């Protein structure tokens, strides 16, 4: 087996940076350290793999990944009535001829396929639970801020809770920009968030509910920041990814129980149900809810919240951390914190029951036809205008 080296050659390079990275630096991070950037193509061997990329276009990360899985393919984009070559992945013996095509000095070899950007099927991005056509946007000296905003918005999950979706985006963008300027990495933010998880829980347990809520909300804000910082700067690590998800998975029910214990310390717990009984119901519902989500993913290959528009709507308010914190915050403001714990427990049980019913419905429906996420069949839901507006976004051009 011949081991093919991978190289990248850039045309039309620009010095402007997007989120602290030039186009070549960004692509290098996407493709990994084993890929070398070439200054010329004359040293290539016939069996080598080489990417030819425009350095004045910001390409969707999915396009880079898609191209890395192809061979002898050129991606083009129709712009102002012209067909512009954007990127290619070819063997070393064809690289110079393809370069001549990019520079309008010769035709493509017959063995090269040409694919228009609009025909690339990467619209449903499972990791971020959203629909968005792949983009390729020209970089100019005057549109860096626009491209940074576009890349930041693109990194945001389409299906998430209402706080993350509508309250955090703009302030988080400002903090992400500050982190880039200060050279902070996503793991720095994640470790600070982990410390705040412990601090918030301690404050809840000691009965400092208001201060604990402030710390908890700040932690949830940083949880948004670290993910967006990782995506826009392409600096996510396997450790950071799993550490962040482990924290997110474990701490919410612990917070709620410590909140209840804090109300007890303040002599504000007068519910007819014991904390241990409600905690048992809460934890059982939380675990079962997570198991159902995992079972749905394992069986159908996508998240349950992307199945139908109803599921995407329900994700906005279901018993996850931010909606539950809204319940606790309201109970604190109305000076009924123990009732807040009861409300969170009831909402957790209701959420669990809804997910059980949705999973059973999916199993029944899958007997007649394969299940697909509604975001991957967006044309069938044209009549769902609000769902399309809330959970999808069209690509802009600059």
C-alpha positions in Angstrom: 0.0 0.0 0.0 1.4 3.4 -1.1 1.2 6.0 1.7 0.1 9.3 0.1 1.4 12.5 1.6 -1.0 15.4 1.9 -0.2 18.9 1.0 -2.0 22.2 0.6 -1.3 24.9 -1.9 -3.0 28.4 -1.6 -3.8 30.8 -4.3 -4.8 34.5 -3.8 -3.6 34.6 -0.2 -4.7 37.5 2.0 -3.2 38.7 5.3 -6.5 39.6 7.0 -7.4 37.4 10.0 -10.7 36.0 11.0 -10.9 35.2 14.7 -7.1 35.6 14.9 -6.4 33.2 12.1 -5.5 33.7 8.4 -7.3 31.4 5.9 -4.2 29.2 5.6 -3.8 28.9 9.4 -7.4 28.0 9.8 -7.3 25.3 7.1 -4.1 23.9 8.6 -5.8 23.4 11.9 -8.8 21.8 10.2 -6.7 19.3 8.3 -4.3 18.5 11.1 -0.5 18.8 11.7 0.4 16.1 9.1 -0.6 18.4 6.2 2.1 20.6 4.9 1.7 24.0 3.1 3.5 24.2 -0.2 5.0 27.2 -1.8 5.0 25.6 -5.2 3.9 22.3 -6.8 7.0 21.3 -8.7 8.2 18.9 -6.0 5.1 16.8 -5.9 5.2 13.1 -6.7 2.4 11.6 -8.9 1.0 9.6 -6.0 0.8 12.6 -3.6 -2.4 14.2 -2.5 -2.7 17.9 -2.7 -5.4 20.5 -1.8 -5.6 23.6 -4.0 -7.5 26.3 -2.1 -8.4 29.9 -2.6 -6.8 31.9 0.2 -9.3 34.8 -0.3 -12.4 32.7 0.5 -13.6 31.6 3.9 -14.8 28.0 3.3 -17.3 26.2 5.5 -15.5 23.6 7.7 -17.8 20.9 6.3 -16.5 21.7 2.7 -12.9 21.1 3.8 -13.9 17.8 5.4 -16.0 16.9 2.4 -13.1 17.7 0.0 -10.6 15.7 2.1 -12.8 12.6 1.4 -12.8 13.1 -2.3 -10.2 12.5 -5.1 -9.6 14.5 -8.3 -12.5 16.9 -7.6 -12.9 20.7 -8.1 -15.5 22.7 -6.2 -16.8 25.8 -8.0 -19.2 28.6 -7.1 -21.4 30.7 -9.3 -20.9 34.3 -8.5 -22.0 37.4 -10.5 -22.7 35.2 -13.5 -19.2 33.6 -13.4 -18.0 30.2 -12.3 -15.3 30.6 -9.7 -13.0 27.7 -8.8 -12.8 27.6 -5.0 -11.0 24.4 -4.0 -9.7 21.1 -5.3 -8.2 17.9 -4.1 -6.1 16.1 -6.8 -3.2 13.7 -7.2 0.2 15.2 -7.7 0.5 14.4 -11.4 -2.6 16.6 -12.1 -1.8 19.5 -9.7 -0.1 21.8 -12.2 -2.9 21.4 -14.8 -5.5 22.1 -12.2 -3.5 25.2 -11.0 -3.5 26.4 -14.6 -7.3 26.1 -14.6 -7.6 28.1 -11.4 -5.4 30.8 -12.9 -7.4 30.7 -16.2 -4.4 29.5 -18.2 -5.7 26.1 -19.3 -8.5 23.6 -19.3 -9.1 20.9 -16.7 -7.8 17.4 -17.3 -10.6 15.0 -18.4 -10.2 12.9 -15.3 -11.1 15.8 -13.0 -14.7 16.2 -11.8 -16.3 19.6 -11.2 -19.0 20.0 -8.6 -21.0 23.2 -7.9 -21.1 24.4 -4.3 -25.0 24.3 -4.3 -24.9 20.5 -5.0 -22.8 19.6 -2.0 -25.0 17.6 0.4 -23.7 18.8 3.8 -26.7 20.9 4.8 -27.7 19.1 7.9 -24.9 19.5 10.4 -25.6 16.8 13.1 -23.0 18.1 15.6 -24.7 21.5 15.8 -28.3 20.2 15.2 -29.1 22.7 12.4 -29.8 23.2 8.8 -27.5 25.6 6.9 -26.3 25.3 3.3 -22.5 25.2 3.1 -20.9 28.6 2.5 -17.9 30.0 0.7 -17.5 33.7 1.3 -14.9 36.1 -0.2 -12.5 37.8 2.2 -11.8 41.5 1.6 -10.1 44.2 3.6 -13.5 45.6 4.6 -15.6 42.6 5.6 -13.6 40.9 8.3 -16.1 41.8 11.0 -19.0 40.5 8.8 -17.2 37.2 8.2 -16.4 36.9 11.9 -20.0 37.4 12.8 -21.0 34.8 10.1 -18.6 32.2 11.4 -19.7 32.8 15.0 -23.4 32.5 14.1 -22.6 29.4 12.1 -20.9 27.8 15.1 -24.1 28.2 17.1 -26.5 25.2 17.6 -29.8 25.6 15.8 -31.7 23.4 18.3 -31.0 24.3 21.9 -32.6 25.8 24.9 -34.2 29.3 24.8 -31.5 31.0 27.0 -28.6 29.7 24.9 -30.5 30.5 21.7 -31.8 34.0 22.3 -30.0 35.5 25.3 -26.4 34.4 25.3 -25.4 34.8 21.6 -24.4 38.5 21.4 -22.7 38.9 24.8 -20.9 35.6 24.3 -19.6 36.9 20.9 -18.0 39.9 22.7 -16.4 37.6 25.3 -15.1 35.2 22.6 -13.5 38.2 20.8 -11.9 39.2 24.1 -10.6 35.7 24.6 -9.0 35.7 21.2 -7.3 39.0 21.8 -6.0 37.7 25.2 -4.9 34.4 23.7 -7.1 32.4 26.0 -7.9 28.8 25.0 -11.3 27.0 25.3 -9.9 24.8 28.1 -9.1 27.9 30.1 -12.7 28.8 30.0 -13.9 25.2 30.6 -11.7 24.9 33.8 -13.1 28.2 35.1 -16.6 26.9 34.4 -15.8 23.7 36.3 -14.7 25.8 39.3 -17.9 27.8 39.1 -19.9 24.6 39.1 -18.4 23.6 42.4 -18.8 27.1 43.8 -22.4 27.4 42.8 -23.2 24.1 44.4 -21.5 25.1 47.6 -23.4 28.4 47.8 -26.7 26.6 47.2 -25.9 24.1 50.0 -25.0 26.9 52.4 -28.2 28.7 51.7 -26.7 31.6 49.7 -29.3 31.0 47.0 -29.1 34.4 45.3 -25.3 34.5 45.1 -25.4 30.8 44.0 -27.8 31.7 41.1 -25.5 34.5 39.9 -22.5 32.1 39.9 -24.6 29.4 38.2 -25.8 31.7 35.5 -22.3 32.9 34.8 -21.1 29.3 34.5 -23.8 28.6 31.9 -22.7 31.7 30.0 -19.1 30.5 30.0 -20.3 27.1 28.8 -21.6 28.9 25.7 -18.3 30.8 25.4 -15.9 27.9 25.5 -17.8 26.0 22.8 -18.0 28.9 20.4 -14.3 29.8 21.1 -13.3 26.3 20.2 -15.2 26.3 17.0 -14.3 29.7 15.6 -10.6 29.2 16.4 -10.5 25.5 15.5 -8.9 24.7 18.9 -11.1 22.0 20.3 -9.3 19.0 21.9 -10.6 15.6 22.7 -9.9 16.1 26.4 -11.7 19.5 26.5 -14.7 18.1 24.6 -15.2 15.1 26.9 -14.4 17.1 30.1 -16.9 19.8 29.1 -19.6 17.2 28.3 -18.9 15.3 31.5 -19.4 18.4 33.6 -22.6 19.3 31.7 -23.9 15.8 32.2 -23.3 15.4 36.0 -23.8 18.7 37.7 -27.5 19.8 37.0 -29.3 17.3 39.3 -26.6 17.9 42.0 -27.3 21.6 41.8 -31.1 21.1 42.3 -30.6 18.8 45.3 -28.1 21.2 46.9 -30.6 24.0 46.3 -33.2 22.0 48.2 -30.8 21.3 51.1 -30.0 25.1 51.2 -33.7 25.9 51.6 -33.8 23.4 54.4 -30.9 25.2 56.1 -32.8 28.5 55.8 -35.9 26.8 57.3 -37.8 27.6 54.1 -38.6 23.9 53.2 -42.2 23.2 54.2 -43.2 20.8 51.4 -45.2 17.7 52.2 -42.7 15.6 50.4 -39.2 14.9 51.7 -36.1 16.1 49.9 -34.9 12.5 49.6 -38.1 11.4 47.9 -38.2 14.3 45.4 -34.5 13.8 44.8 -35.0 10.2 43.9 -37.7 11.1 41.4 -35.6 13.9 40.0 -32.5 11.7 39.5 -34.4 8.8 38.1 -36.2 11.0 35.6 -33.0 12.7 34.6 -31.1 9.4 34.1 -34.0 7.9 32.1 -34.3 11.0 30.0 -30.6 10.8 29.1 -30.9 7.1 28.3 -33.8 7.7 26.0 -31.8 10.4 24.1 -28.9 7.9 23.8 -31.1 5.1 22.7 -32.8 7.3 20.0 -29.4 8.3 18.7 -28.1 4.7 18.7 -31.1 3.4 16.9 -31.9 6.2 14.3 -28.5 8.0 13.9 -29.6 11.5 14.9 -30.8 13.3 18.0 -34.4 13.1 19.1 -34.7 16.9 19.1 -34.2 17.0 15.4 -36.8 14.5 14.4 -39.9 16.7 14.0 -40.5 20.5 14.5 -42.3 19.6 17.8 -39.1 18.1 19.2 -37.1 21.2 18.3 -39.7 23.4 20.0 -39.7 21.2 23.0 -35.9 21.4 23.3 -36.3 25.1 24.0 -38.1 24.6 27.3 -37.5 21.0 28.4 -36.0 20.2 31.8 -32.4 21.0 31.0 -30.1 23.2 33.0 -31.0 26.7 31.7 -34.8 26.3 31.8 -34.6 24.7 35.3 -32.4 27.6 36.4 -35.1 30.0 35.1 -37.6 28.1 37.4 -35.3 28.3 40.4 -34.7 32.0 39.7 -38.4 32.8 39.6 -39.0 30.8 42.8 -36.2 32.8 44.5 -37.6 36.2 43.3 -41.1 35.2 44.6 -39.5 33.9 47.9 -40.6 30.4 47.4 -37.4 28.5 46.7 -38.6 25.1 48.0 -41.5 25.3 45.6 -38.9 25.9 42.9 -37.3 22.6 43.7 -40.7 20.9 43.5 -41.4 22.6 40.1 -38.1 21.5 38.7 -38.8 17.9 39.8 -42.2 17.9 38.3 -40.9 19.4 35.0 -38.2 16.8 34.9 -40.8 14.0 35.2 -43.0 15.6 32.5 -39.9 15.9 30.2 -39.1 12.3 30.8 -42.6 11.2 29.9 -42.7 13.3 26.8 -39.4 11.7 25.6 -40.7 8.2 26.3 -43.8 8.8 24.2 -41.7 10.3 21.4 -39.3 7.4 21.4 -42.2 4.9 21.3 -43.8 6.8 18.5 -40.6 6.8 16.6 -40.1 3.0 17.0 -43.7 2.5 15.6 -43.2 4.9 12.7 -39.8 3.4 11.8 -41.6 0.1 11.0 -43.1 1.7 8.0 -40.4 4.0 6.7 -36.8 5.1 7.7 -36.8 8.1 10.1 -35.0 11.2 9.0 -34.5 14.5 10.8 -36.8 17.3 9.7 -33.8 19.5 9.2 -32.5 17.2 6.5 -35.8 17.3 4.7 -36.4 21.0 5.0 -38.3 21.3 1.7 -41.1 19.1 3.1 -41.7 21.6 5.9 -42.0 24.8 3.9 -45.4 25.4 5.6 -43.7 25.5 9.0 -42.6 29.1 8.7 -41.9 29.7 12.3 -39.9 26.5 12.8 -37.8 27.3 9.7 -37.3 30.9 11.0 -36.2 29.7 14.5 -34.1 26.7 13.7 -32.5 27.4 10.3 -30.6 30.2 8.8 -29.8 31.1 5.2 -26.3 31.8 4.1 -25.4 35.4 3.4 -22.9 36.5 0.8 -20.4 39.4 1.1 
